[in-house]
Amino acid sequence: MNRGAERGAVRGTALGEFLAARRALVSPATVGLPDDGARRVPGLRREEVALLAGVSTDYYIRLEQGRERHPSRQVLGALAGALRLDEDAARHLYRIGLPAVPALATETTTTVAAPLQQLLDQMHTVPAFVVGPGQDVLAANALAEVLYRGFARFDNLLRMIFLDPHAREFYADWDSCASVAVRDLRATTAVPDQRTEQVIGALTVRSPAFAALWARYEVGPRIQEDKHFHHPDVGEIRLHFEKLTIDSAPGQHLSVYTAEPGTAAADGLALLTSLAADRATVDRREGQKKGATGRDD
């Protein structure tokens, strides 16, 4: 199979899976249809979606089964309305339903450029870290390391949320955090890259919670939000999250947490900064000792 045909197959499968999952989330009452109580599956029937979208039932079935892979923009718009999709979900439907526009080849990279690493190292008052494909943490400043120090590894945000027991203590509202993380992953992976596919596959097998959320096909990019943490040293702390695109490194973004001055959150962040400084001092002294003895203990 050539690459063009392969992309078409992926697009057809993704479209069908998305449509089936999203119609299961729509109750008949929501769209003004009677519920006879004899439904074998939740949500709308295929013929009901077809009726609401103004297409034939046979055509809609072929869309779900991946036998029809070239719906028009008008048909996708009608389906978005029938399924009551919000703006983010509708945008995702267009991305997976329409042929991709040829673009200049870009390669994602897992290497953090030296200037970006220097920027991280010079950010002494806010936790900041670089995230790559599959939500891998590629680099972090000292304050971010201290913020996430309760986790076994600060390596992949999704693995940490769904597989590390500390997550249930660290995130004050774990259910919301998990749902937001999966919706964001769905929003950024119309056609997943290899690393993202690996992460999705591993979590689907190892985490029933992730598998259930992923199967809902809910879409919602996470650009900014307020986060509520329970830190093992600082206690309760509320920080504001911002995700910044790194134009010079496709597939990477910079995550930053801030606190409003004069608030309890700012005090907590100041304490984290102090802990990060203490940790840096200890690491520096240990490095000096190793240098003096000429060996690693």
C-alpha positions in Angstrom: 0.0 0.0 0.0 1.4 3.4 -1.0 1.6 6.2 1.5 -1.3 8.1 0.1 -3.6 5.1 0.3 -2.3 4.3 3.8 -3.2 7.8 4.9 -6.6 7.4 3.4 -7.2 4.1 5.2 -6.2 5.7 8.5 -8.5 8.7 7.8 -11.4 6.4 7.0 -11.0 4.3 10.1 -10.5 7.3 12.4 -13.6 9.0 10.9 -15.8 5.9 11.4 -14.6 5.4 15.0 -15.2 9.0 15.8 -18.7 9.1 14.5 -19.7 5.8 16.2 -18.3 7.0 19.6 -19.8 10.4 19.4 -23.3 9.3 18.5 -23.2 7.0 21.5 -22.9 10.2 23.7 -26.0 11.9 22.3 -29.3 11.0 23.9 -32.4 11.0 21.7 -34.1 13.6 24.0 -31.2 16.0 23.3 -32.0 16.2 19.6 -35.8 16.1 20.0 -36.3 12.4 19.2 -38.5 10.0 21.2 -36.8 7.3 23.2 -38.7 4.1 23.0 -36.6 2.4 25.6 -35.7 -0.5 23.4 -32.2 0.6 22.5 -29.5 -2.0 22.5 -26.7 0.6 22.7 -26.6 4.1 24.2 -27.1 7.2 22.2 -28.5 7.6 18.7 -29.0 4.9 16.1 -27.3 5.2 12.8 -30.5 5.9 10.9 -31.3 8.7 13.4 -27.9 10.4 12.8 -28.5 10.1 9.0 -32.0 11.6 9.4 -30.7 14.6 11.4 -27.8 15.2 9.0 -29.9 14.9 5.9 -28.0 12.0 4.3 -29.1 8.5 3.5 -28.8 5.7 6.1 -26.7 3.6 3.7 -24.3 6.5 3.1 -23.9 7.1 6.8 -23.3 3.4 7.5 -20.6 3.4 4.8 -18.9 6.4 6.6 -18.9 4.6 9.9 -17.6 1.4 8.3 -14.8 3.2 6.5 -16.2 2.2 3.0 -16.8 5.9 2.2 -13.8 8.1 2.9 -14.4 11.2 1.0 -17.3 13.1 2.6 -17.8 16.7 1.6 -17.3 19.7 3.9 -21.0 20.2 3.8 -21.7 16.6 4.9 -19.2 16.9 7.8 -20.9 20.2 8.9 -24.3 18.5 8.9 -22.9 15.6 10.9 -21.3 18.0 13.4 -24.7 19.6 13.9 -26.5 16.2 14.2 -24.0 15.0 16.8 -24.1 18.3 18.7 -20.3 18.7 18.5 -18.7 21.7 20.1 -16.2 23.9 18.2 -13.2 21.8 19.1 -14.9 18.4 18.3 -16.2 19.8 15.0 -12.7 21.0 14.1 -11.4 17.5 14.8 -14.1 16.0 12.6 -13.0 18.1 9.7 -9.3 17.2 10.3 -10.0 13.5 10.1 -12.7 13.6 7.5 -11.1 15.8 4.8 -8.0 15.0 2.8 -4.9 16.5 4.3 -3.5 19.5 2.4 0.1 18.8 1.3 2.5 20.7 3.4 6.2 21.2 3.6 7.8 18.2 5.3 8.5 18.7 9.0 10.0 16.3 11.4 9.2 16.2 15.1 12.3 16.1 17.3 12.9 14.9 20.8 16.0 17.1 21.2 15.7 20.4 23.1 17.7 23.1 21.4 20.5 24.7 23.5 18.9 28.2 23.5 15.6 26.7 24.8 17.4 24.8 27.5 19.2 28.0 28.5 15.8 29.7 28.7 14.5 27.0 31.0 17.6 27.2 33.2 17.2 30.9 33.6 13.5 30.7 34.6 14.1 30.7 38.4 10.6 31.7 39.7 8.2 29.6 37.7 8.0 25.8 37.0 8.6 25.3 33.2 9.2 22.2 31.1 9.3 21.2 27.4 6.9 18.5 26.2 7.3 16.5 23.0 5.4 13.9 21.1 3.3 11.5 23.2 3.5 14.0 26.1 7.1 13.0 26.8 8.9 15.5 29.1 12.0 16.4 27.2 13.5 19.0 29.6 12.6 20.8 32.8 13.9 23.5 35.0 14.7 22.9 38.7 11.4 24.3 39.9 9.4 21.9 37.7 11.5 19.0 39.0 10.6 20.0 42.6 6.9 20.5 41.7 6.7 16.9 40.4 9.2 15.3 42.8 6.6 13.0 44.3 6.3 11.0 41.1 8.6 7.9 40.5 9.7 9.5 37.2 9.1 12.9 35.6 9.2 11.5 32.1 5.7 11.4 30.5 2.7 13.3 31.6 0.2 10.7 30.6 2.1 7.8 32.2 2.4 9.9 35.4 -1.4 10.6 35.5 -2.6 7.1 34.7 0.0 4.8 36.0 1.8 6.5 38.9 -0.1 6.1 42.3 1.1 9.5 43.4 -1.1 11.2 40.8 -4.3 10.5 42.8 -2.8 12.4 45.7 -1.0 15.1 43.7 -4.0 16.2 41.5 -6.8 17.5 43.7 -9.4 16.6 41.1 -7.8 13.6 39.4 -10.9 12.8 37.4 -11.0 16.2 35.8 -7.2 16.2 35.2 -7.4 12.8 33.5 -10.3 13.8 31.3 -8.6 17.0 30.2 -5.4 15.2 29.4 -7.1 12.7 27.1 -9.3 15.3 25.4 -6.1 17.3 24.7 -4.3 14.3 23.4 -7.2 13.6 21.0 -7.2 17.2 19.9 -3.6 17.1 18.9 -3.5 13.7 17.3 -5.8 13.5 14.3 -3.2 11.2 12.8 -0.8 10.1 15.7 2.9 10.1 15.2 4.8 6.9 16.1 5.7 7.9 19.6 2.1 9.0 20.4 0.8 5.7 19.0 3.2 3.8 21.4 2.0 5.8 24.4 -1.7 5.3 23.5 -1.2 1.6 22.9 0.6 1.1 26.2 -1.9 3.1 28.3 -4.9 1.4 26.6 -3.5 -1.9 27.8 -2.3 -0.9 31.2 -4.9 1.7 32.3 -8.6 0.9 32.1 -9.3 4.5 33.1 -7.4 5.8 30.1 -8.9 3.2 27.7 -12.5 4.3 28.8 -11.7 8.0 28.3 -9.9 7.4 25.0 -12.9 5.5 23.7 -15.2 8.4 24.3 -13.6 10.4 21.5 -14.0 13.7 23.3 -11.9 16.6 22.0 -10.6 19.6 23.8 -7.2 21.3 23.4 -5.6 22.4 26.6 -4.0 25.8 26.2 -4.5 27.3 29.6 -6.2 26.4 32.8 -6.1 26.7 36.6 -4.5 23.7 38.4 -5.0 22.5 42.0 -2.2 20.4 43.4 -1.5 18.7 46.8 2.3 18.9 47.0 4.1 16.6 49.6 6.2 19.5 50.9 4.1 22.6 50.2 0.7 21.3 50.7 -2.2 22.7 48.7 -1.2 25.0 45.9 -3.2 26.5 43.0 -1.3 27.5 39.9 -2.2 28.9 36.4 -1.1 26.8 33.4 -0.1 28.1 30.0 1.0 26.0 27.0 3.2 27.9 24.5 4.0 26.6 21.0 7.7 26.4 20.1 7.7 27.4 16.4 11.4 26.4 16.0 10.7 22.8 17.1 7.6 21.1 15.6 5.9 18.8 18.0 7.2 20.5 21.1 5.6 23.0 23.4 6.6 24.9 26.6 4.5 24.3 29.7 4.6 27.1 32.4 3.0 27.5 35.8 2.5 30.9 37.3 0.8 32.4 40.4 -0.9 35.7 41.0 1.3 38.0 43.1 0.2 38.4 46.7 -1.8 35.2 46.9 -1.3 32.0 48.8 -0.3 30.4 45.5 2.5 32.9 45.2 3.7 32.0 48.7 3.6 28.3 47.8 5.6 29.0 44.7 8.1 30.9 46.7 8.5 27.9 49.0 9.0 25.7 46.0 11.7 28.0 44.7 13.4 27.8 48.1 13.3 24.0 47.9 14.7 24.0 44.4 17.6 26.2 45.5 18.3 23.9 48.5 18.3 20.9 46.2 20.6 22.7 43.7 23.0 23.4 46.6 23.0 19.8 47.7 23.6 18.6 44.2 26.5 21.1 43.8 28.1 19.9 47.0 27.8 16.3 46.0 29.3 17.1 42.7 32.3 18.8 44.3 32.8 15.8 46.6 32.8 13.4 43.7 35.2 15.7 41.9 37.5 15.8 44.9 37.6 12.0 45.3 37.7 11.3 41.6 35.0 8.6 41.8 31.2 8.1 42.0 30.0 6.5 45.3 
